[in-house]
Amino acid sequence: MAKHNEVGEQGEAIALNFLKAKGYHILASNWRYSRAEVDIIAKEGEVLVFLEVKTRSTDHFGKPEAFVTDRKKAFLQTAASVYMEEIGHEWEIRFDIISVLLHPTRPAEVTHFEDAFFE
């Protein structure tokens, strides 16, 4: 497995544990529709949350969350629409980003950006 895939998997595992500790109910991980993948789908109370996890082993080129492109956001929104249709979801949704910065000598730095797609 390529190193960037290992880093991504490690970040997603950290993000899952982070969300569970905050009381989120995990519905799916790595859910795919066409070319889009939603890293984590969870519920916080009655809110359906679609989460993109970005993990980096260094912030030399920028923080992990800076790498969520407009194209990625559009893919996620399309996938979210399909997922909601599949489960018959008709209430509040949110798109979040979880940024994971790995450190070799200390715990990972996790930052959760709620409602990150819309200003």
C-alpha positions as CSV (number, residue, x, y, z in Angstrom):
1,M,0.0,0.0,0.0
2,A,1.3,3.5,-0.9
3,K,2.4,5.7,2.0
4,H,-0.3,8.3,1.2
5,N,-3.0,5.7,1.5
6,E,-1.6,4.5,4.8
7,V,-1.6,8.1,6.1
8,G,-5.2,8.6,4.9
9,E,-6.4,5.4,6.6
10,Q,-4.7,6.3,9.8
11,G,-6.3,9.8,9.7
12,E,-9.8,8.3,9.1
13,A,-9.4,5.9,12.0
14,I,-8.4,8.8,14.2
15,A,-11.4,10.8,13.0
16,L,-13.8,8.0,13.7
17,N,-12.5,7.6,17.2
18,F,-12.7,11.4,17.7
19,L,-16.3,11.5,16.5
20,K,-17.4,8.5,18.6
21,A,-15.9,10.2,21.7
22,K,-18.0,13.3,20.9
23,G,-21.1,11.2,20.8
24,Y,-21.7,10.9,17.0
25,H,-23.4,7.8,15.7
26,I,-21.4,6.5,12.8
27,L,-23.6,5.3,9.9
28,A,-21.0,4.6,7.2
29,S,-17.4,5.1,6.3
30,N,-15.9,5.2,2.8
31,W,-19.3,5.3,1.2
32,R,-19.1,5.5,-2.6
33,Y,-21.3,6.8,-5.3
34,S,-19.8,6.9,-8.8
35,R,-16.5,8.8,-8.5
36,A,-17.4,10.4,-5.2
37,E,-16.5,8.9,-1.8
38,V,-17.8,10.2,1.5
39,D,-15.2,9.4,4.2
40,I,-17.7,9.3,7.1
41,I,-21.4,9.6,7.3
42,A,-22.7,10.1,10.9
43,K,-25.5,11.5,12.9
44,E,-25.2,14.1,15.6
45,G,-28.5,14.1,17.3
46,E,-31.0,14.5,14.4
47,V,-28.5,16.1,12.0
48,L,-27.1,13.9,9.2
49,V,-23.4,14.8,8.8
50,F,-21.2,14.1,5.8
51,L,-17.5,14.4,6.7
52,E,-14.4,14.7,4.6
53,V,-11.2,13.7,6.4
54,K,-8.0,15.2,5.3
55,T,-4.8,13.9,6.8
56,R,-1.2,15.1,6.3
57,S,2.1,14.0,7.9
58,T,3.3,17.6,7.7
59,D,1.8,21.1,7.2
60,H,4.8,22.3,5.3
61,F,2.6,22.8,2.2
62,G,-0.5,23.9,4.2
63,K,-3.0,22.7,6.6
64,P,-4.9,19.5,5.7
65,E,-8.2,21.2,5.4
66,A,-6.9,23.5,2.7
67,F,-6.8,20.6,0.3
68,V,-10.6,20.2,0.1
69,T,-11.2,21.6,-3.3
70,D,-14.4,23.0,-4.8
71,R,-14.5,19.9,-7.1
72,K,-14.3,17.6,-4.1
73,K,-17.1,19.6,-2.4
74,A,-19.3,19.2,-5.5
75,F,-18.7,15.4,-5.5
76,L,-19.6,15.1,-1.9
77,Q,-22.8,17.1,-2.3
78,T,-23.9,14.8,-5.2
79,A,-23.1,11.7,-3.2
80,A,-24.9,13.2,-0.2
81,S,-28.0,13.7,-2.3
82,V,-28.0,10.1,-3.5
83,Y,-27.4,8.8,0.1
84,M,-30.3,10.9,1.4
85,E,-32.6,9.6,-1.3
86,E,-31.6,6.0,-0.5
87,I,-32.4,6.3,3.1
88,G,-35.4,8.6,2.8
89,H,-33.7,11.4,4.8
90,E,-35.6,14.7,4.7
91,W,-34.3,16.6,7.7
92,E,-31.2,18.7,8.5
93,I,-27.8,17.9,7.0
94,R,-24.3,19.3,7.4
95,F,-21.0,19.0,5.6
96,D,-17.9,19.0,8.0
97,I,-14.2,18.6,7.5
98,I,-11.9,16.9,9.9
99,S,-8.3,17.9,9.6
100,V,-5.7,15.4,11.0
101,L,-2.1,16.4,11.2
102,L,0.1,13.5,12.2
103,H,3.2,14.1,14.4
104,P,6.0,11.6,14.8
105,T,6.6,12.4,18.5
106,R,3.2,13.4,19.9
107,P,-0.5,12.7,19.4
108,A,-2.1,13.8,16.2
109,E,-3.6,17.2,15.9
110,V,-7.3,16.9,15.1
111,T,-9.4,19.9,14.1
112,H,-13.2,19.6,13.4
113,F,-14.7,22.2,11.1
114,E,-18.5,22.0,11.4
115,D,-20.7,23.3,8.5
116,A,-17.5,23.8,6.5
117,F,-18.9,24.1,3.0
118,F,-21.2,27.1,3.3
119,E,-20.4,30.5,4.7
